[in-house]
Amino acid sequence: MFSDDEILYSGFVLKELRHVLDNETEFAERLEFLRQEPTFTFAKATEEDYDFARALESGFNFDLSFFDCMHIAMSKRLGCILVTREKLLIEKAKNYIAVDKPENLSP
């Protein structure tokens, strides 16, 4: 098992992963890992998440991407800690949700 904690991922994470890998074979392998590893759970965005993310995006004067705003919205709704190393995302998100860098989380 990868971890004892549940790790959520969204379609937005998959889109980012597909873009970064830019290789369908590698993406398919990573996707299969996510589906097979019991620690990982797919979280589906709701219409409310989209609405809140659009409001955040505008409120942040578009300094954060829509995907980052969606991660804030989904983390808020699900009561999850958002894990990222992006300084600006951490700064903006901490007013709405729990957010931290992976190295600061206890094992």
NUSE-264391 format. One line per 3 residues: their letters; for each residue x, y, z of N, C-alpha, C. Coordinates in pm, 1 decimal, padded with zeros to 6 digits. Example, Ala and Ser with C-alpha at 12.3 -4.5 7.8 and 13.67 -1.06 7.14 Angstrom:
REM NUSE-264391
AS	01319.0 -00569.0 00780.0 01230.0 -00450.0 00780.0 01320.0 -00330.0 00780.0 ~ 01285.0 -00225.0 00708.0 01367.0 -00106.0 00714.0 01290.0 00003.0 00787.0
This chain:
REM NUSE-264391
MFS	00083.6 -00117.5 00000.0 00000.0 00000.0 00000.0 00088.1 00123.8 00000.0 ~ 00047.0 00223.8 -00072.8 00121.2 00348.5 -00090.0 00120.7 00433.7 00036.8 ~ 00005.9 00443.9 00104.5 -00008.5 00529.3 00222.2 -00124.8 00478.8 00305.5
DDE	-00128.6 00518.7 00433.7 -00242.9 00485.8 00517.9 -00353.7 00588.4 00504.5 ~ -00323.7 00704.1 00448.7 -00421.6 00811.3 00433.2 -00490.1 00801.1 00297.3 ~ -00615.2 00844.2 00293.8 -00686.9 00850.8 00166.6 -00637.0 00973.5 00091.0
ILY	-00607.4 00955.8 -00036.1 -00560.0 01064.4 -00120.9 -00661.2 01080.7 -00233.9 ~ -00720.7 01200.0 -00240.0 -00820.4 01227.0 -00342.9 -00755.8 01291.7 -00463.9 ~ -00806.6 01257.4 -00580.8 -00763.0 01324.0 -00702.9 -00887.0 01350.0 -00787.3
SGF	-00876.6 01448.8 -00873.0 -00991.5 01489.1 -00953.8 -00959.4 01478.0 -01102.5 ~ -01060.4 01502.9 -01181.3 -01040.1 01509.3 -01325.4 -00944.0 01620.2 -01363.8 ~ -00937.8 01724.9 -01281.6 -00845.7 01835.1 -01307.6 -00701.0 01789.9 -01288.3
VLK	-00677.7 01706.2 -01188.4 -00544.7 01648.9 -01167.9 -00508.6 01560.4 -01287.2 ~ -00604.8 01482.9 -01334.6 -00578.0 01396.4 -01450.1 -00546.1 01478.7 -01574.6 ~ -00617.5 01589.4 -01595.0 -00588.4 01675.9 -01710.2 -00447.9 01733.2 -01700.4
ELR	-00409.3 01776.9 -01580.6 -00274.7 01829.8 -01561.4 -00170.4 01720.8 -01584.0 ~ -00196.6 01602.3 -01533.1 -00104.0 01490.4 -01550.4 -00087.8 01455.3 -01697.7 ~ -00199.5 01450.3 -01769.8 -00193.5 01419.9 -01913.3 -00108.9 01524.4 -01986.5
HVL	-00128.3 01651.0 -01951.2 -00053.5 01759.8 -02015.8 00096.2 01750.4 -01984.8 ~ 00130.1 01727.2 -01857.9 00270.5 01721.0 -01816.2 00341.4 01601.9 -01879.6 ~ 00275.3 01486.8 -01881.5 00338.7 01366.8 -01936.7 00350.0 01374.7 -02088.3
DNE	00246.8 01428.2 -02153.4 00246.1 01441.3 -02298.9 00281.6 01309.7 -02368.7 ~ 00237.0 01199.2 -02307.4 00262.7 01066.3 -02362.7 00147.8 00977.3 -02316.2 ~ 00065.5 00932.0 -02410.5 -00054.9 00856.7 -02374.9 -00024.7 00723.9 -02305.3
TEF	00085.0 00659.7 -02342.3 00120.7 00533.5 -02278.7 00156.7 00555.9 -02132.0 ~ 00239.6 00656.7 -02106.1 00275.5 00688.3 -01967.3 00153.2 00732.2 -01888.0 ~ 00067.4 00811.7 -01949.9 -00053.7 00856.4 -01881.1 -00141.8 00737.3 -01845.9
AER	-00158.4 00644.7 -01938.2 -00240.5 00526.3 -01913.3 -00183.7 00443.2 -01797.5 ~ -00052.8 00432.3 -01791.1 00011.6 00358.6 -01681.0 -00014.4 00427.1 -01547.3 ~ -00000.7 00559.3 -01543.6 -00025.5 00633.6 -01418.7 -00171.5 00625.6 -01377.4
LEF	-00260.4 00634.6 -01475.5 -00403.5 00625.1 -01447.6 -00438.7 00487.9 -01392.2 ~ -00381.1 00384.7 -01448.2 -00405.2 00249.5 -01398.0 -00356.1 00235.2 -01254.9 ~ -00241.1 00293.3 -01224.1 -00190.5 00291.6 -01087.1 -00290.6 00357.0 -00992.2
LRQ	-00340.1 00476.3 -01029.3 -00436.6 00546.5 -00944.3 -00561.7 00462.5 -00921.7 ~ -00607.0 00395.2 -01024.6 -00729.0 00314.2 -01013.5 -00707.4 00188.2 -00930.0 ~ -00587.3 00132.4 -00934.1 -00559.1 00007.4 -00863.4 -00517.9 00028.2 -00718.3
EPT	-00452.9 00138.3 -00688.7 -00403.5 00164.9 -00553.7 -00521.4 00205.2 -00464.8 ~ -00550.5 00129.5 -00359.4 -00669.0 00158.6 -00276.9 -00662.2 00291.0 -00200.6 ~ -00546.3 00347.2 -00186.0 -00530.8 00474.4 -00115.3 -00589.2 00590.6 -00195.5
FTF	-00588.5 00580.1 -00327.4 -00633.6 00688.9 -00413.9 -00782.9 00674.3 -00444.0 ~ -00854.9 00786.7 -00432.4 -00997.8 00789.5 -00459.3 -01028.3 00904.9 -00553.1 ~ -01105.8 00877.3 -00655.3 -01145.4 00981.9 -00749.5 -01257.1 01065.1 -00688.3
AKA	-01241.8 01197.8 -00690.8 -01343.5 01290.3 -00640.3 -01398.5 01370.4 -00757.9 ~ -01528.0 01364.8 -00772.9 -01593.6 01434.1 -00884.0 -01636.7 01573.6 -00841.7 ~ -01611.4 01670.1 -00928.1 -01651.1 01808.5 -00902.1 -01801.7 01823.4 -00917.8
TEE	-01857.3 01914.0 -00839.1 -02000.3 01942.8 -00846.5 -02021.9 02079.6 -00911.7 ~ -02146.0 02109.6 -00944.1 -02179.8 02240.3 -00999.8 -02146.1 02351.9 -00900.7 ~ -02166.2 02323.3 -00772.0 -02132.2 02421.5 -00668.6 -01982.2 02448.3 -00665.8
DYD	-01901.8 02343.1 -00686.8 -01756.7 02361.3 -00693.7 -01720.6 02456.8 -00807.4 ~ -01782.7 02436.0 -00923.7 -01754.8 02522.2 -01038.9 -01792.7 02667.3 -01007.6 ~ -01909.9 02685.8 -00947.6 -01955.0 02821.7 -00914.9 -01860.5 02889.1 -00816.7
FAR	-01821.7 02816.8 -00711.4 -01731.7 02873.5 -00611.4 -01595.0 02901.8 -00672.6 ~ -01545.8 02812.6 -00756.1 -01415.3 02831.3 -00820.2 -01416.0 02954.2 -00910.7 ~ -01523.4 02975.5 -00983.9 -01532.4 03094.9 -01070.2 -01532.2 03222.0 -00985.6
ALE	-01602.2 03218.6 -00871.4 -01603.2 03334.3 -00781.6 -01464.0 03358.5 -00724.1 ~ -01395.9 03250.8 -00685.1 -01258.9 03264.4 -00633.9 -01166.7 03322.1 -00740.8 ~ -01176.0 03266.1 -00859.7 -01089.0 03308.8 -00970.1 -01103.2 03459.8 -00992.3
SGF	-01226.5 03507.6 -00995.1 -01252.5 03649.8 -01013.1 -01203.8 03729.4 -00892.0 ~ -01231.9 03678.6 -00772.0 -01189.7 03745.3 -00649.1 -01039.0 03755.5 -00635.1 ~ -00969.2 03660.5 -00692.1 -00822.4 03661.6 -00690.5 -00765.8 03739.3 -00809.2
NFD	-00853.2 03807.8 -00883.3 -00812.1 03884.2 -01002.4 -00738.2 03796.4 -01102.6 ~ -00779.5 03670.1 -01109.3 -00725.6 03573.2 -01204.5 -00576.6 03546.6 -01184.3 ~ -00527.5 03570.7 -01061.1 -00388.3 03538.5 -01028.4 -00366.0 03388.1 -01018.7
LSF	-00472.0 03313.9 -00985.1 -00465.8 03167.2 -00979.7 -00541.9 03110.3 -01097.6 ~ -00497.2 02995.7 -01144.5 -00566.6 02929.5 -01254.7 -00702.1 02876.9 -01208.2 ~ -00789.6 02853.5 -01302.2 -00919.8 02795.5 -01269.6 -00900.9 02659.0 -01203.5
FDC	-00805.2 02579.9 -01250.0 -00780.3 02448.6 -01188.9 -00742.1 02464.4 -01041.9 ~ -00656.0 02560.9 -01010.1 -00619.2 02584.2 -00870.3 -00741.8 02624.3 -00788.4 ~ -00825.2 02708.6 -00845.2 -00947.8 02749.1 -00775.8 -01042.3 02630.0 -00756.7
MHI	-01046.3 02541.1 -00853.1 -01127.5 02419.7 -00838.4 -01072.5 02332.0 -00725.3 ~ -00942.2 02324.7 -00714.4 -00883.6 02245.3 -00605.7 -00921.7 02304.6 -00470.0 ~ -00923.7 02436.4 -00459.5 -00967.1 02500.7 -00334.9 -01113.8 02468.0 -00309.0
AMS	-01197.8 02484.6 -00409.7 -01341.5 02461.1 -00394.3 -01370.9 02316.6 -00352.9 ~ -01307.6 02222.1 -00419.0 -01332.7 02081.2 -00387.8 -01278.4 02045.5 -00249.0 ~ -01161.8 02098.1 -00214.7 -01105.9 02071.2 -00082.0 -01196.4 02127.3 00026.8
KRL	-01251.9 02244.2 00002.2 -01343.2 02305.5 00099.3 -01467.3 02217.9 00117.8 ~ -01528.4 02178.8 00006.8 -01650.7 02097.2 00014.3 -01624.6 01963.1 00081.6 ~ -01512.3 01902.8 00051.6 -01482.6 01768.5 00102.1 -01412.2 01769.2 00237.6
GCI	-01373.5 01887.9 00284.3 -01304.8 01897.2 00413.1 -01166.5 01834.3 00411.1 ~ -01099.1 01847.9 00299.0 -00967.0 01786.5 00280.1 -00855.4 01889.7 00291.1 ~ -00737.9 01842.1 00318.4 -00618.5 01926.1 00314.1 -00571.1 01929.7 00169.2
LVT	-00549.5 02048.1 00118.2 -00492.6 02062.6 -00015.0 -00340.9 02056.9 -00001.5 ~ -00279.1 01968.7 -00075.7 -00134.7 01950.5 -00068.0 -00072.3 02003.6 -00196.8 ~ 00016.0 02102.0 -00179.9 00080.0 02166.2 -00294.5 00210.5 02232.5 -00250.6
REK	00296.5 02258.3 -00345.4 00417.6 02335.0 -00318.0 00409.1 02475.7 -00377.2 ~ 00299.5 02505.9 -00444.8 00283.5 02636.3 -00509.2 00258.9 02744.1 -00404.0 ~ 00354.6 02835.8 -00390.5 00348.7 02938.5 -00285.6 00225.3 03027.3 -00296.9
LLI	00193.6 03072.3 -00417.0 00078.9 03160.5 -00434.2 -00051.2 03087.1 -00401.3 ~ -00061.0 02962.3 -00442.2 -00180.5 02882.6 -00411.5 -00194.2 02865.6 -00260.8 ~ -00086.2 02836.5 -00192.7 -00090.4 02821.8 -00046.8 -00136.8 02952.3 00016.8
EKA	-00078.6 03062.2 -00026.8 -00112.4 03193.3 00029.6 -00260.9 03224.6 00013.5 ~ -00314.1 03203.1 -00105.1 -00455.1 03235.0 -00132.4 -00549.0 03133.5 -00067.5 ~ -00513.8 03006.0 -00071.6 -00603.2 02899.7 -00024.5 -00618.4 02898.0 00126.7
KNY	-00515.6 02939.0 00199.6 -00519.0 02926.4 00346.1 -00630.1 03008.6 00410.8 ~ -00688.4 03101.6 00337.0 -00801.9 03178.3 00388.3 -00933.7 03101.1 00378.9 ~ -00931.5 02985.8 00310.6 -01053.3 02908.8 00287.9 -01046.0 02765.4 00338.9
IAV	-00926.1 02708.5 00333.9 -00910.7 02565.3 00363.2 -00777.5 02539.2 00433.5 ~ -00760.8 02415.2 00478.9 -00630.2 02369.5 00527.7 -00545.5 02337.4 00404.4 ~ -00424.7 02390.0 00402.5 -00334.8 02369.2 00288.8 -00192.6 02362.8 00341.5
DKP	-00111.7 02274.0 00282.6 00027.0 02262.4 00326.9 00110.3 02193.9 00219.6 ~ 00241.2 02203.9 00238.0 00336.2 02135.3 00150.3 00344.6 01989.4 00192.7 ~ 00371.7 01899.5 00100.0 00378.2 01756.7 00134.6 00482.6 01725.8 00241.7
ENL	00595.9 01795.7 00238.1 00701.4 01766.0 00335.2 00665.3 01809.7 00476.9 ~ 00560.5 01890.1 00491.6 00517.3 01933.0 00624.7 00411.6 01842.3 00685.9 ~ 00365.0 01746.2 00609.4 00263.1 01653.9 00660.6 00330.2 01538.5 00730.2
SP	00274.4 01497.1 00841.8 00335.2 01385.4 00914.3 00305.1 01254.4 00844.2 ~ 00400.2 01161.6 00850.9 00384.2 01033.0 00781.3 00275.7 00946.5 00841.6
